Amino acid sequence: MKGKRRTVEEKVRILRQADGEQTILEVCTENNISEQTFHRWKKEFGLLDVKQAKRLKELEQENGRLKRIVADQVLGMQILQEALEKKL
């Protein structure tokens, strides 16, 4: 069963709850997440605050977009190179 998708801000806020007086188990129960999910988020976002985590996600998306653009350019160059070789 697939759970609720959470925003980056929600994930960071949940992680910060465990920094206070609550235990990890209490935080997980309160927010309906598994401990495994909590630790995965902690590994991903660590000590980032909300703004930093949001910026990290934006940069990851932009990086993926730029990688696709470069891959398309390389593919186009290879196609042109093959066409030139066949012409000669």
Residue pairs with C-beta under 8 A, 6 or more apart in sequence:
3 32
3 33
4 32
6 14
8 45
8 50
8 53
8 54
8 56
8 57
9 50
9 53
9 54
11 41
11 44
11 45
11 53
12 45
12 48
12 49
12 50
12 53
13 50
14 27
14 31
14 33
14 38
14 41
15 38
15 41
15 42
15 45
17 27
17 30
17 31
18 24
18 27
18 38
22 30
24 35
24 38
25 35
27 38
28 34
28 35
28 37
28 38
45 53
45 56
48 56
